[in-house]
Amino acid sequence: MKGEVNESYLNGLLRLEVKNDYSLEQVSHQFYKEARNYLESIKEKIETETVKKNSRQVGKLTNELEASEKYLNKIIELRVSKILKAKANNEREELEGKMTPEEQIFLENLSKSVHEFSTQLELGEVIIPSSENTSEVEEERVEGSEPEEVDSKNVVVYILEEIKGISVMGKPINLRKEDIVTLPSKYASIIVKQGLGKILEGK
């Protein structure tokens, strides 16, 4: 669907996206940029009319802005859902030639994440948060103490965010923010990759 991005266009595009459960509607490669520019232009108009104390026009523009933002959010939700379905069903042909550059990057990152996650599952390197409120297992605070020999190589990790009920060597433990713990390198690398901690070099 081609045309100038405005409230009417977004409403029409949303109807088409809803109508087709699988295939993406054809849009401009600059669609998301054009949509952002359109919304920004309305906001600028609202500011101008507010200064002029034109309350009637401000109300009209505000309604247009709210409706357009709602349409755009729903369009994004539907298009992302279709990309996920196509990836899950290995039906990329439904997407060919219809994705924007942003959506193509999303699909590439999604494919990469799926591959990496599958590899981690195969190697048993996925940290699983506890989904049940089981009795907490008291973790060892290893500051200034020698860790147990649990792997061929251990590293010292500074915990950046609280981690509850993770499985390390088959044992659920809780880690608090600012803890300094010694972990097998393969588990430490997972925590670091997830942005939950950092390795202390030379410790």
For each residue, the residues with C-beta under 8 A, 3 or more apart:
1: 9 12 13 16 25 26 27
2: 26 27 28
3: 9
4: 9
5: 9 10 31 34 35 37 38
6: 9 10 38 68
7: 10 11 64 67 68 71
8: 11 12
9: 1 3 4 5 6 12 13
10: 5 6 7 13 14 35 68 71 72 75
11: 7 8 14 15 67 71
12: 1 8 9 15 16
13: 1 9 10 16 17 25 27 71 75
14: 10 11 17 18 71 74 75 78
15: 11 12 18 19
16: 1 12 13 19 20 25
17: 13 14 20 24 25 74 75 78 79 82
18: 14 15 78
19: 15 16
20: 16 17 23 25
21: 82
22: 82 85 86 91 94
23: 20 82 94 95 98
24: 17 27 79 82 83 94 95 98 99 103
25: 1 13 16 17 20 98
26: 1 2 97 98
27: 1 2 13 24 31 98 100
28: 2 31 34 100
29: 100 101
30: 33 34 100
31: 5 27 28 34 35 100
32: 35 36 100 102
33: 30 36 37
34: 5 28 30 31 37 38
35: 5 10 31 32 38 39 72
36: 32 33 39 40
37: 5 33 34 40 41
38: 5 6 34 35 41 42 68
39: 35 36 42 43 65 68 69 72
40: 36 37 43 44
41: 37 38 44 45
42: 38 39 45 46 61 64 65 68
43: 39 40 46 47 65
44: 40 41 47 48
45: 41 42 48 49 61
46: 42 43 49 50 58 61 62 65
47: 43 44 50 51
48: 44 45 51 52
49: 45 46 52 54 57 58 61
50: 46 47 53 54 58
51: 47 48
52: 48 49 57
53: 50
54: 49 50 57 58
55: 58 59
56: 59 60
57: 49 52 54 60 61
58: 46 49 50 54 55 61 62
59: 55 56 62 63
60: 56 57 63 64
61: 42 45 46 49 57 58 64 65
62: 46 58 59 65 66
63: 59 60 66 67
64: 7 42 60 61 67 68
65: 39 42 43 46 61 62 68 69
66: 62 63 69 70
67: 7 11 63 64 70 71
68: 6 7 10 38 39 42 64 65 71 72
69: 39 65 66 72 73
70: 66 67 73 74
71: 7 10 11 13 14 67 68 74 75
72: 10 35 39 68 69 75 76
73: 69 70 76 77
74: 14 17 70 71 77 78
75: 10 13 14 17 71 72 78 79
76: 72 73 79 80
77: 73 74 80 81
78: 14 17 18 74 75 81 82
79: 17 24 75 76 82 83 103
80: 76 77 83 84 106
81: 77 78 84 85
82: 17 21 22 23 24 78 79 85 86 94 95
83: 24 79 80 86 87 95 99 103 106 107 110
84: 80 81 87 88 110
85: 22 81 82 88 89 91
86: 22 82 83 89 91 92 94 95
87: 83 84 90 92 107 110 111 114
88: 84 85
89: 85 86
90: 87
91: 22 85 86 94
92: 86 87 95 96
93: 96
94: 22 23 24 82 86 91
95: 23 24 82 83 86 92 98 99 103 107
96: 92 93
97: 26
98: 23 24 25 26 27 95
99: 24 83 95 103 104 107
100: 27 28 29 30 31 32 103 104
101: 29 104 105
102: 32 105 106
103: 24 79 83 95 99 100 106 107
104: 99 100 101 107 108
105: 101 102 108 109
106: 80 83 102 103 109 110
107: 83 87 95 99 103 104 110 111
108: 104 105 111 112
109: 105 106 112 113
110: 83 84 87 106 107 113 114
111: 87 107 108 114 115
112: 108 109 115 116
113: 109 110 116 117
114: 87 110 111 117 118
115: 111 112 118 119
116: 112 113 119 120
117: 113 114 120 121 126
118: 114 115 121 122
119: 115 116 122 123
120: 116 117 123 125 126 190
121: 117 118 124 126
122: 118 119
123: 119 120
124: 121
125: 120 186 187 190
126: 117 120 121 190
127: 163 166 167 168 187 190 191 194
128: 166 167
129: 163 164 165 166
130: 134 164 165 166 172
131: 165
132:
133:
134: 130 165 172
135:
136: 174
137: 171 172 173 174
138:
139: 173 174 175 179 181
140: 145 147 181
141: 145 179 181
142: 145 147 180 181 182
143: 180
144:
145: 140 141 142
146:
147: 140 142 150 154 182
148:
149: 154
150: 147 154 169 184
151: 154 184 185 186
152:
153: 184 185
154: 147 149 150 151 182 183 184 185
155: 182 183 184 185 188 199 200
156: 180 181 182 199 200 203
157: 180 181 182 183 188 191 192 197 198 199 200
158: 178 179 180 197 198 199 200
159: 162 163 175 176 177 178 179 180 181 191 196 197
160: 177 195 196 197 198
161: 177 195 196 197
162: 159 174 175 176 177
163: 127 129 159 166 174 175 191 196 197
164: 129 130 174
165: 129 130 131 134 172 173 174
166: 127 128 129 130 163 172 173 174 175
167: 127 128 170 171 172
168: 127 171 173 183 184 187
169: 150 184 187
170: 167
171: 137 167 168
172: 130 134 137 165 166 167
173: 137 139 165 166 168
174: 136 137 139 162 163 164 165 166
175: 139 159 162 163 166 179 181 197
176: 159 162 179
177: 159 160 161 162
178: 158 159
179: 139 141 158 159 175 176
180: 142 143 156 157 158 159 200 203
181: 139 140 141 142 156 157 159 175
182: 142 147 154 155 156 157
183: 154 155 157 168 187 188 191
184: 150 151 153 154 155 168 169 187 188
185: 151 153 154 155 188 189
186: 125 151 189 190
187: 125 127 168 169 183 184 190 191
188: 155 157 183 184 185 191 192 197 199
189: 185 186 192 193
190: 120 125 126 127 186 187 193 194
191: 127 157 159 163 183 187 188 194 196 197
192: 157 188 189 195 196 197 198 199
193: 189 190
194: 127 190 191
195: 160 161 192
196: 159 160 161 163 191 192
197: 157 158 159 160 161 163 175 188 191 192
198: 157 158 160 192
199: 155 156 157 158 188 192
200: 155 156 157 158 180 203
201:
202:
203: 156 180 200
